[in-house]
Amino acid sequence: MAAVANFDLEKRTLVIEAHLALYGSLATQQIGERIVSEINRMWNEPKAAIEVDGTLFDIVFHVDFGVYSQNDILKMFAENTSHRVNFIRIEERNIAERSMMGFGLGENSGHWLITDQLGDSTTAAHEFGHALGLPHPDELDFRNSGNPPIMAPRGTLVDADFQWNPLAEPGMTGGTMRPIHRRVWAYEVLNVVKDKILGTTDSFTIGNLSPHLYDEIGQPATLSVS
Ligand SMILES: [Zn+2]
């Protein structure tokens, strides 16, 4: 995903804006509402702030969405020059067998699976993090450090309470992170913006404009307007 960041000097906020342009056979108003509600709630939860030119700015995420027909999405994609817009195809399955974002970190095109309980599982918030350019952590052992971060992948080691099965041995079946326990930590928010800020007069973009949409099963596609 990509996004656009703007300083609001009056409100002392750094606002990160993204629009999810949803398409595909399972893109609906209802799923869109659940996805953006999870992303906004989770990414605003840590109340991250950053000091720039001697002033502390709260970092605020404003993510919204629309549901578009195939033809509308093609036109939008062809004409789009804004990092604010992200093209997300929603389907039942794909060749990767998981929700995915783009062809590299920070891309504004993705293919997400309804079977990942989008909006109720932290998957949408995790994919949003990739879209903002964040990788998985290098170290995948988060025992004794509270809730695992949003960018922790499946298989991460966590305290017993955050495992699929609290009684399982760490790393064995049931002994890895249950994704619902992930939280966005303030340092993850800061990782998105810290190297991009030059001063409060600058707005800046996050991520890249992808050259591709996806076909139904998640292959990069050049789709033609019918
Ligand atoms: Zn991931």
py3Dmol code that shows the C-alpha trace and the ligand (Angstrom):
import py3Dmol

protein = """\
ATOM      1  CA  MET A   1       0.000   0.000   0.000  1.00  0.00           C
ATOM      2  CA  ALA A   2       0.999   3.444  -0.390  1.00  0.00           C
ATOM      3  CA  ALA A   3      -0.065   6.580   1.426  1.00  0.00           C
ATOM      4  CA  VAL A   4       0.338  10.345   1.563  1.00  0.00           C
ATOM      5  CA  ALA A   5       1.480  12.154   4.712  1.00  0.00           C
ATOM      6  CA  ASN A   6       0.719  15.794   5.533  1.00  0.00           C
ATOM      7  CA  PHE A   7       1.551  17.956   8.536  1.00  0.00           C
ATOM      8  CA  ASP A   8      -1.325  19.858  10.117  1.00  0.00           C
ATOM      9  CA  LEU A   9       0.504  22.590  12.028  1.00  0.00           C
ATOM     10  CA  GLU A  10      -2.609  23.872  13.787  1.00  0.00           C
ATOM     11  CA  LYS A  11      -3.671  20.498  15.159  1.00  0.00           C
ATOM     12  CA  ARG A  12      -0.064  19.346  15.576  1.00  0.00           C
ATOM     13  CA  THR A  13      -0.724  16.148  13.713  1.00  0.00           C
ATOM     14  CA  LEU A  14       0.997  14.256  10.961  1.00  0.00           C
ATOM     15  CA  VAL A  15      -1.887  12.733   8.997  1.00  0.00           C
ATOM     16  CA  ILE A  16      -1.263   9.614   6.949  1.00  0.00           C
ATOM     17  CA  GLU A  17      -3.981   9.138   4.376  1.00  0.00           C
ATOM     18  CA  ALA A  18      -4.782   6.111   2.246  1.00  0.00           C
ATOM     19  CA  HIS A  19      -7.750   5.088   0.131  1.00  0.00           C
ATOM     20  CA  LEU A  20      -8.474   1.409  -0.498  1.00  0.00           C
ATOM     21  CA  ALA A  21     -10.023   0.889  -3.916  1.00  0.00           C
ATOM     22  CA  LEU A  22     -11.615  -2.541  -3.506  1.00  0.00           C
ATOM     23  CA  TYR A  23     -12.513  -4.721  -6.474  1.00  0.00           C
ATOM     24  CA  GLY A  24     -12.984  -8.408  -7.249  1.00  0.00           C
ATOM     25  CA  SER A  25     -15.886 -10.798  -6.799  1.00  0.00           C
ATOM     26  CA  LEU A  26     -15.998 -10.522  -2.993  1.00  0.00           C
ATOM     27  CA  ALA A  27     -15.435  -6.784  -2.631  1.00  0.00           C
ATOM     28  CA  THR A  28     -18.458  -5.401  -0.760  1.00  0.00           C
ATOM     29  CA  GLN A  29     -19.348  -2.351   1.283  1.00  0.00           C
ATOM     30  CA  GLN A  30     -19.580  -4.540   4.378  1.00  0.00           C
ATOM     31  CA  ILE A  31     -16.098  -6.062   4.068  1.00  0.00           C
ATOM     32  CA  GLY A  32     -14.662  -2.636   3.240  1.00  0.00           C
ATOM     33  CA  GLU A  33     -16.099  -1.166   6.429  1.00  0.00           C
ATOM     34  CA  ARG A  34     -14.621  -3.974   8.524  1.00  0.00           C
ATOM     35  CA  ILE A  35     -11.196  -3.672   6.873  1.00  0.00           C
ATOM     36  CA  VAL A  36     -10.816   0.096   7.296  1.00  0.00           C
ATOM     37  CA  SER A  37     -12.243  -0.011  10.798  1.00  0.00           C
ATOM     38  CA  GLU A  38      -9.578  -2.563  11.821  1.00  0.00           C
ATOM     39  CA  ILE A  39      -6.761  -0.631  10.123  1.00  0.00           C
ATOM     40  CA  ASN A  40      -7.744   2.747  11.595  1.00  0.00           C
ATOM     41  CA  ARG A  41      -8.346   1.325  15.066  1.00  0.00           C
ATOM     42  CA  MET A  42      -5.120  -0.678  15.229  1.00  0.00           C
ATOM     43  CA  TRP A  43      -2.769   1.874  13.639  1.00  0.00           C
ATOM     44  CA  ASN A  44      -4.133   4.751  15.761  1.00  0.00           C
ATOM     45  CA  GLU A  45      -4.109   2.707  18.962  1.00  0.00           C
ATOM     46  CA  PRO A  46      -0.462   3.291  20.015  1.00  0.00           C
ATOM     47  CA  LYS A  47      -0.910   7.084  19.723  1.00  0.00           C
ATOM     48  CA  ALA A  48       2.528   7.444  18.209  1.00  0.00           C
ATOM     49  CA  ALA A  49       4.076  10.894  18.065  1.00  0.00           C
ATOM     50  CA  ILE A  50       7.212  12.357  16.554  1.00  0.00           C
ATOM     51  CA  GLU A  51       9.142  15.529  17.283  1.00  0.00           C
ATOM     52  CA  VAL A  52       9.902  17.670  14.246  1.00  0.00           C
ATOM     53  CA  ASP A  53      11.547  21.101  14.436  1.00  0.00           C
ATOM     54  CA  GLY A  54      10.939  21.184  18.187  1.00  0.00           C
ATOM     55  CA  THR A  55       7.203  20.394  18.042  1.00  0.00           C
ATOM     56  CA  LEU A  56       5.580  17.092  18.928  1.00  0.00           C
ATOM     57  CA  PHE A  57       3.186  15.827  16.247  1.00  0.00           C
ATOM     58  CA  ASP A  58       0.637  13.070  16.848  1.00  0.00           C
ATOM     59  CA  ILE A  59       0.700  10.587  13.990  1.00  0.00           C
ATOM     60  CA  VAL A  60      -2.860   9.928  12.832  1.00  0.00           C
ATOM     61  CA  PHE A  61      -4.076   7.440  10.233  1.00  0.00           C
ATOM     62  CA  HIS A  62      -7.085   8.220   8.038  1.00  0.00           C
ATOM     63  CA  VAL A  63      -7.898   5.258   5.839  1.00  0.00           C
ATOM     64  CA  ASP A  64     -11.092   5.083   3.776  1.00  0.00           C
ATOM     65  CA  PHE A  65     -12.342   2.885   0.964  1.00  0.00           C
ATOM     66  CA  GLY A  66     -14.617   2.503  -2.027  1.00  0.00           C
ATOM     67  CA  VAL A  67     -15.945  -0.541  -3.897  1.00  0.00           C
ATOM     68  CA  TYR A  68     -15.453  -0.397  -7.654  1.00  0.00           C
ATOM     69  CA  SER A  69     -16.494  -2.387 -10.702  1.00  0.00           C
ATOM     70  CA  GLN A  70     -13.837  -3.986 -12.876  1.00  0.00           C
ATOM     71  CA  ASN A  71     -14.221  -1.320 -15.546  1.00  0.00           C
ATOM     72  CA  ASP A  72     -14.012   1.542 -13.073  1.00  0.00           C
ATOM     73  CA  ILE A  73     -10.931   0.049 -11.440  1.00  0.00           C
ATOM     74  CA  LEU A  74      -9.187  -0.268 -14.815  1.00  0.00           C
ATOM     75  CA  LYS A  75      -9.833   3.365 -15.618  1.00  0.00           C
ATOM     76  CA  MET A  76      -8.767   4.506 -12.164  1.00  0.00           C
ATOM     77  CA  PHE A  77      -5.608   2.398 -12.319  1.00  0.00           C
ATOM     78  CA  ALA A  78      -4.662   3.677 -15.761  1.00  0.00           C
ATOM     79  CA  GLU A  79      -5.090   7.299 -14.694  1.00  0.00           C
ATOM     80  CA  ASN A  80      -3.851   7.129 -11.108  1.00  0.00           C
ATOM     81  CA  THR A  81      -0.850   9.208 -10.099  1.00  0.00           C
ATOM     82  CA  SER A  82      -1.624   9.380  -6.351  1.00  0.00           C
ATOM     83  CA  HIS A  83       0.134   7.381  -3.656  1.00  0.00           C
ATOM     84  CA  ARG A  84      -3.051   7.717  -1.616  1.00  0.00           C
ATOM     85  CA  VAL A  85      -4.876   5.146  -3.741  1.00  0.00           C
ATOM     86  CA  ASN A  86      -4.384   1.417  -3.213  1.00  0.00           C
ATOM     87  CA  PHE A  87      -5.918  -1.250  -5.415  1.00  0.00           C
ATOM     88  CA  ILE A  88      -7.019  -4.299  -3.409  1.00  0.00           C
ATOM     89  CA  ARG A  89      -8.649  -7.301  -5.012  1.00  0.00           C
ATOM     90  CA  ILE A  90     -10.814  -9.380  -2.652  1.00  0.00           C
ATOM     91  CA  GLU A  91     -11.358 -13.045  -3.553  1.00  0.00           C
ATOM     92  CA  GLU A  92     -11.887 -16.457  -1.981  1.00  0.00           C
ATOM     93  CA  ARG A  93      -8.449 -17.846  -2.882  1.00  0.00           C
ATOM     94  CA  ASN A  94      -5.230 -17.171  -4.755  1.00  0.00           C
ATOM     95  CA  ILE A  95      -2.092 -18.959  -5.878  1.00  0.00           C
ATOM     96  CA  ALA A  96      -0.135 -17.800  -2.806  1.00  0.00           C
ATOM     97  CA  GLU A  97      -2.878 -19.158  -0.492  1.00  0.00           C
ATOM     98  CA  ARG A  98      -2.638 -16.032   1.647  1.00  0.00           C
ATOM     99  CA  SER A  99      -3.464 -12.350   1.525  1.00  0.00           C
ATOM    100  CA  MET A 100      -0.608 -10.465  -0.084  1.00  0.00           C
ATOM    101  CA  MET A 101       0.408  -6.962  -0.866  1.00  0.00           C
ATOM    102  CA  GLY A 102       2.193  -6.136  -4.071  1.00  0.00           C
ATOM    103  CA  PHE A 103       5.380  -7.403  -5.594  1.00  0.00           C
ATOM    104  CA  GLY A 104       7.657  -5.814  -3.052  1.00  0.00           C
ATOM    105  CA  LEU A 105       7.324  -3.776   0.109  1.00  0.00           C
ATOM    106  CA  GLY A 106       5.318  -0.605  -0.205  1.00  0.00           C
ATOM    107  CA  GLU A 107       3.378  -1.397  -3.373  1.00  0.00           C
ATOM    108  CA  ASN A 108      -0.131  -0.049  -3.853  1.00  0.00           C
ATOM    109  CA  SER A 109      -1.643  -3.205  -5.349  1.00  0.00           C
ATOM    110  CA  GLY A 110      -2.737  -6.303  -3.457  1.00  0.00           C
ATOM    111  CA  HIS A 111      -4.790  -9.498  -3.469  1.00  0.00           C
ATOM    112  CA  TRP A 112      -6.513 -10.326  -0.182  1.00  0.00           C
ATOM    113  CA  LEU A 113      -8.486 -13.400   0.821  1.00  0.00           C
ATOM    114  CA  ILE A 114     -11.888 -13.248   2.452  1.00  0.00           C
ATOM    115  CA  THR A 115     -10.933 -16.488   4.232  1.00  0.00           C
ATOM    116  CA  ASP A 116      -8.357 -14.517   6.259  1.00  0.00           C
ATOM    117  CA  GLN A 117     -11.298 -12.985   8.213  1.00  0.00           C
ATOM    118  CA  LEU A 118     -10.434  -9.541   6.897  1.00  0.00           C
ATOM    119  CA  GLY A 119     -11.270  -6.935   9.513  1.00  0.00           C
ATOM    120  CA  ASP A 120     -11.449  -9.458  12.386  1.00  0.00           C
ATOM    121  CA  SER A 121      -8.053 -11.137  12.381  1.00  0.00           C
ATOM    122  CA  THR A 122      -5.357  -8.399  12.228  1.00  0.00           C
ATOM    123  CA  THR A 123      -4.447  -9.630   8.710  1.00  0.00           C
ATOM    124  CA  ALA A 124      -5.658  -6.419   7.047  1.00  0.00           C
ATOM    125  CA  ALA A 125      -3.672  -4.297   9.528  1.00  0.00           C
ATOM    126  CA  HIS A 126      -0.591  -6.500   8.951  1.00  0.00           C
ATOM    127  CA  GLU A 127      -0.853  -6.209   5.163  1.00  0.00           C
ATOM    128  CA  PHE A 128      -1.325  -2.461   5.545  1.00  0.00           C
ATOM    129  CA  GLY A 129       2.045  -2.398   7.361  1.00  0.00           C
ATOM    130  CA  HIS A 130       3.752  -4.174   4.453  1.00  0.00           C
ATOM    131  CA  ALA A 131       2.105  -1.697   2.180  1.00  0.00           C
ATOM    132  CA  LEU A 132       3.669   1.127   4.134  1.00  0.00           C
ATOM    133  CA  GLY A 133       7.047  -0.503   3.533  1.00  0.00           C
ATOM    134  CA  LEU A 134       7.522  -2.464   6.751  1.00  0.00           C
ATOM    135  CA  PRO A 135       9.162  -5.928   6.605  1.00  0.00           C
ATOM    136  CA  HIS A 136       8.718  -8.750   9.114  1.00  0.00           C
ATOM    137  CA  PRO A 137      10.959  -8.344  12.186  1.00  0.00           C
ATOM    138  CA  ASP A 138      14.434  -9.933  11.977  1.00  0.00           C
ATOM    139  CA  GLU A 139      14.004 -11.621  15.333  1.00  0.00           C
ATOM    140  CA  LEU A 140      10.906 -13.849  15.651  1.00  0.00           C
ATOM    141  CA  ASP A 141      10.994 -14.528  19.381  1.00  0.00           C
ATOM    142  CA  PHE A 142       8.725 -12.112  21.279  1.00  0.00           C
ATOM    143  CA  ARG A 143       8.535 -14.038  24.544  1.00  0.00           C
ATOM    144  CA  ASN A 144       8.675 -11.798  27.635  1.00  0.00           C
ATOM    145  CA  SER A 145       7.829  -8.704  25.601  1.00  0.00           C
ATOM    146  CA  GLY A 146       4.034  -8.465  25.751  1.00  0.00           C
ATOM    147  CA  ASN A 147       1.743  -8.570  22.739  1.00  0.00           C
ATOM    148  CA  PRO A 148       3.640  -9.361  19.534  1.00  0.00           C
ATOM    149  CA  PRO A 149       3.990  -6.481  17.038  1.00  0.00           C
ATOM    150  CA  ILE A 150       1.640  -6.198  14.051  1.00  0.00           C
ATOM    151  CA  MET A 151       4.472  -7.075  11.644  1.00  0.00           C
ATOM    152  CA  ALA A 152       5.170 -10.449  13.323  1.00  0.00           C
ATOM    153  CA  PRO A 153       4.438 -13.258  10.842  1.00  0.00           C
ATOM    154  CA  ARG A 154       2.833 -16.634  11.487  1.00  0.00           C
ATOM    155  CA  GLY A 155       5.167 -18.950  13.364  1.00  0.00           C
ATOM    156  CA  THR A 156       6.474 -16.240  15.720  1.00  0.00           C
ATOM    157  CA  LEU A 157       7.298 -17.336  19.287  1.00  0.00           C
ATOM    158  CA  VAL A 158       5.269 -15.549  21.958  1.00  0.00           C
ATOM    159  CA  ASP A 159       4.278 -15.877  25.620  1.00  0.00           C
ATOM    160  CA  ALA A 160       1.896 -18.777  26.314  1.00  0.00           C
ATOM    161  CA  ASP A 161      -1.155 -16.489  26.569  1.00  0.00           C
ATOM    162  CA  PHE A 162      -0.627 -15.328  22.993  1.00  0.00           C
ATOM    163  CA  GLN A 163      -0.203 -18.828  21.499  1.00  0.00           C
ATOM    164  CA  TRP A 164      -2.891 -20.724  19.603  1.00  0.00           C
ATOM    165  CA  ASN A 165      -2.782 -23.150  22.531  1.00  0.00           C
ATOM    166  CA  PRO A 166      -1.428 -21.705  25.795  1.00  0.00           C
ATOM    167  CA  LEU A 167      -0.492 -25.218  26.950  1.00  0.00           C
ATOM    168  CA  ALA A 168       1.589 -26.101  23.886  1.00  0.00           C
ATOM    169  CA  GLU A 169       5.392 -26.186  23.955  1.00  0.00           C
ATOM    170  CA  PRO A 170       6.859 -23.066  22.310  1.00  0.00           C
ATOM    171  CA  GLY A 171       7.456 -23.674  18.610  1.00  0.00           C
ATOM    172  CA  MET A 172       5.524 -26.957  18.553  1.00  0.00           C
ATOM    173  CA  THR A 173       1.995 -27.414  17.155  1.00  0.00           C
ATOM    174  CA  GLY A 174      -0.189 -24.748  18.770  1.00  0.00           C
ATOM    175  CA  GLY A 175       2.881 -23.175  20.348  1.00  0.00           C
ATOM    176  CA  THR A 176       3.216 -20.182  18.029  1.00  0.00           C
ATOM    177  CA  MET A 177       1.553 -16.768  17.815  1.00  0.00           C
ATOM    178  CA  ARG A 178      -2.183 -16.554  17.335  1.00  0.00           C
ATOM    179  CA  PRO A 179      -2.333 -13.496  15.016  1.00  0.00           C
ATOM    180  CA  ILE A 180      -5.304 -11.909  16.813  1.00  0.00           C
ATOM    181  CA  HIS A 181      -2.900 -11.020  19.664  1.00  0.00           C
ATOM    182  CA  ARG A 182      -0.775  -8.741  17.468  1.00  0.00           C
ATOM    183  CA  ARG A 183      -0.803  -5.028  18.260  1.00  0.00           C
ATOM    184  CA  VAL A 184       0.617  -2.045  16.432  1.00  0.00           C
ATOM    185  CA  TRP A 185       3.467  -0.688  18.533  1.00  0.00           C
ATOM    186  CA  ALA A 186       4.462   2.992  18.407  1.00  0.00           C
ATOM    187  CA  TYR A 187       7.935   2.081  17.127  1.00  0.00           C
ATOM    188  CA  GLU A 188       6.319   0.416  14.102  1.00  0.00           C
ATOM    189  CA  VAL A 189       4.456   3.633  13.288  1.00  0.00           C
ATOM    190  CA  LEU A 190       7.695   5.589  13.663  1.00  0.00           C
ATOM    191  CA  ASN A 191       9.484   3.139  11.356  1.00  0.00           C
ATOM    192  CA  VAL A 192       7.027   4.118   8.616  1.00  0.00           C
ATOM    193  CA  VAL A 193       7.821   7.836   8.735  1.00  0.00           C
ATOM    194  CA  LYS A 194      11.100   8.503  10.514  1.00  0.00           C
ATOM    195  CA  ASP A 195      13.421   8.425   7.488  1.00  0.00           C
ATOM    196  CA  LYS A 196      11.074  10.467   5.297  1.00  0.00           C
ATOM    197  CA  ILE A 197      10.554  13.597   7.363  1.00  0.00           C
ATOM    198  CA  LEU A 198      12.663  16.577   6.342  1.00  0.00           C
ATOM    199  CA  GLY A 199      10.636  19.305   8.014  1.00  0.00           C
ATOM    200  CA  THR A 200       7.092  20.311   8.855  1.00  0.00           C
ATOM    201  CA  THR A 201       6.643  22.140   5.583  1.00  0.00           C
ATOM    202  CA  ASP A 202       6.932  18.909   3.647  1.00  0.00           C
ATOM    203  CA  SER A 203       4.219  16.506   2.773  1.00  0.00           C
ATOM    204  CA  PHE A 204       5.597  13.212   1.564  1.00  0.00           C
ATOM    205  CA  THR A 205       4.580   9.960  -0.035  1.00  0.00           C
ATOM    206  CA  ILE A 206       4.970   6.455   1.344  1.00  0.00           C
ATOM    207  CA  GLY A 207       5.374   3.409  -0.881  1.00  0.00           C
ATOM    208  CA  ASN A 208       5.330   2.983  -4.647  1.00  0.00           C
ATOM    209  CA  LEU A 209       2.874   2.927  -7.518  1.00  0.00           C
ATOM    210  CA  SER A 210       2.633  -0.665  -8.714  1.00  0.00           C
ATOM    211  CA  PRO A 211       2.645  -1.395 -12.452  1.00  0.00           C
ATOM    212  CA  HIS A 212       0.069  -4.211 -12.068  1.00  0.00           C
ATOM    213  CA  LEU A 213      -3.401  -5.110 -10.949  1.00  0.00           C
ATOM    214  CA  TYR A 214      -4.211  -8.734 -10.087  1.00  0.00           C
ATOM    215  CA  ASP A 215      -6.350 -11.272 -11.872  1.00  0.00           C
ATOM    216  CA  GLU A 216      -8.888 -13.427 -10.006  1.00  0.00           C
ATOM    217  CA  ILE A 217      -6.348 -15.953  -8.696  1.00  0.00           C
ATOM    218  CA  GLY A 218      -3.688 -13.441  -7.753  1.00  0.00           C
ATOM    219  CA  GLN A 219      -1.445 -13.314 -10.779  1.00  0.00           C
ATOM    220  CA  PRO A 220      -0.182  -9.935 -11.979  1.00  0.00           C
ATOM    221  CA  ALA A 221      -2.476  -8.921 -14.790  1.00  0.00           C
ATOM    222  CA  THR A 222      -2.877  -6.358 -17.464  1.00  0.00           C
ATOM    223  CA  LEU A 223      -6.656  -6.368 -17.638  1.00  0.00           C
ATOM    224  CA  SER A 224      -8.451  -4.862 -20.577  1.00  0.00           C
ATOM    225  CA  VAL A 225     -11.563  -2.718 -20.393  1.00  0.00           C
ATOM    226  CA  SER A 226     -14.535  -4.682 -21.716  1.00  0.00           C
TER     227      SER A 226
END
"""
ligand_1 = """\
1
ZN
Zn 3.645 -10.489 6.305
"""
view = py3Dmol.view(width=600, height=400)
view.addModel(protein, "pdb")
view.setStyle({"model": 0}, {"cartoon": {"style": "trace"}})
view.addModel(ligand_1, "xyz")
view.setStyle({"model": 1}, {"stick": {}})
view.zoomTo()
view.show()
